[in-house]
Amino acid sequence: LPLSTSRMMLANYLGRKGRKTCLKGVIVFSAGWDVFECTASLEKPLDRFLFNSYLTSCLQASVHRPVLEKCYDIDHVMKAKTIREFDERFTSIMFGYPTNDDYYRDASPVHKLKSVQVPMLCLNAADDVFSPSHAIPVEAVKQNPHLALLITCHGGHIGFLEGLWPRQSTYMDRVFKQFAKAVIEQGGRLKDLSR
């Protein structure tokens, strides 16, 4: 799903389910919290050149013309130059949203964080072009004791490499292992991450 990556979908799921989930704890790496801000970031000239055009062409390559051309104007979809244009012409329509703004609003986990009821650790990098630092939901996380947020200065989009010649594990690997161990060992006692 364009811009609804698995990380965003997981955060949205937890926000919708509240306590009604079998998950005991979740870690989310490099989520795009506000889809409007994510797409705006990718539309800056350099990022559009480096990422947006390529990702748009990948999305277009995933469209199976023979199956979908009966329902959608595939020629129009294939002329999209950005992810936003692709979403306006295809994704939001395919999922039945009245407008692309409605789709982006619903896909943005930032609006559902207050409802998360299981321990959720979020790791973002301030230099992630896919999730700009000004859109990381610091205040929303502060208001929910089930959430914790780590923001590194560097790490890009799910990079988090360490050392001069990174070959082994990354910072992301270490954070994941520590959080998983805490969830397994602490079980139900790990409810308030704000301590």
N, C-alpha and C positions, 0 to 999 in steps of 0.2 A: 504494500500500500504506500503510495507516494506520501512522504512526510509523516506518515503514521508508522514510524519504525517500531520494531518490537518493544523497544524501551518505552516509547510513548504509549503504546498500546497497553503495556503492563501497568504503567502508572495510572492510566485512565481506568483500567479494569479495577485496580485497587480502590480508586476513588469512587467508583460506582458500587462496588460490593461492600465497602466498609468492613464490618466484622464477618460477613457471610462469605468467607473464602477459606479454603483449606491450607492456604499458604501461611507459614509461621514467621517468615521474614523475607524481605526482598532487597536486592541491591540493584540500583539502576545507574548505568554508566552513560554519561554524555547524552542525556535526554534533551530533546528540543522541547522546552517547556511551553513556549508560546509560538505557535506555527506562523502567526503574522510576522513576528520578529525574526524567526528563522528564515523565512522566504525573503524578507527585506534585506537581511544580511547577505544572503546568497545572490542578491541582485545588485550589489555594489560592483562597480566595473571589474576589478581584478578577480573577485570571487565568482562573478558571472562567467568570466573567461576561463578560470581554472576549474570550476566545479559545476556550475549551473547548467551550462550547455551540454557538458558530457553526461550529467545525470539525466537531463531531459531526453537525450538521445537513447539512453539505456531504458528509460520508461517507455519511450515510443517503440523500442525493439521488443518489448514484452507484450505489446498489443497484438492480438491474433486477428488480423483483418477478416478472414473468412467467417469467423464466428461473430464478430462484433459489428461488422459494417451494416448489418440489418437494423441495428438499434442506434448507432452513433455515426456522426459525420467524421469518419476516420481520416479523410483527406485533411479536414480542418485540424484534427488532433495532431497529425503528423507535421503540421506547419508551426506548431508551438515552439517557441525559442527558449522558454524558461519553464521551470517547474510550476510556477504559478499559472502560466498559460495552459500547461498540460492539465493541471487540476481543474481549472475553469472549464476547459473543453471536454474533459473526460471524467476524472475521478469523482468530483462532486456530483456530477450528473449520474454516474454509474451507481453511486451509493444513495441516490434519491434526495440529496439536499437541495433546497430551493435556490440557494446561492453558494458560491465558493466561500464567502465569508462565514456562512452557517457551518459549512464543513470544517473550516479552519478553527472556528470557535469550539466546535465539538471535539476536534482532534487535539486541542491544547490541554495538556494535563494540569497546567497551572490553576485552572478553574475547579479542579476536583481534589486538590491536595488536602483541603480541610476535612475531607471525609475518609481519608486513609486511616485504617484502624489496626494495622499490623506494623511491626518495625520495618521501616524502609530507609535504607541508606542511599543517598544520591551523591555521585561523584561527577563533577564537571570541571572543565578547565576554562580559565578566563580567556584563553586564546582560541577557543573552539569556534570556528566560523559558522558551523551548523547550529550552534546554540550560543548566541552572543551573551557576553557577561551581564549586560544591563537587563537581560530578560530572565536571568536565573532567579527563581522565586525565593529569595532570602527571607523576606517578611512572612510569606505564607508558611515556610518551614518553621520559623520561630513560633508560630501560633499553633502548631500541632506537635505534641510531645512524642508521637510515634515516628516522626521524621528527623533525620539528621542529614546535613549537607556538608560535603567536603568540596572546597574549590581550590584547585591548584593554579599557580600562575601560568604554568605551561602544561602541555599534554595534548593539545589539539583535540581532534575528534577521535576518541578511544585510542589514543597513543600512549600517553603516560609512561614513556620509556625512561629508564634510569641508567646513569653511568655514562662514561665516555664511549664505550663500545657495548651497547645493550644487546645481550644475547639470550640471557636466561629469562627470569620472570620480570614483570613490570610492576610499577606501583599499583596498578589496577589489580594485578594478580594477588599481591600481598593484602590489599584492602579486602578483596573478596574472601580470601582464606580466613582472615581474622574475623570478619563479620559472620561468615558461615559457622565458624567454630563457636562464636558467642551465641548464635541462635540455637545451635544444637546443644551446647552445654548449659545455657541459661534457660532455654525453653520459654515457659510462660512468664518468667521473671523479667524478660527483656521486652518490656512494653513501653517504658518511658525513655526515649533516647536523649531527652534534654538534660539528663542528670550529668 
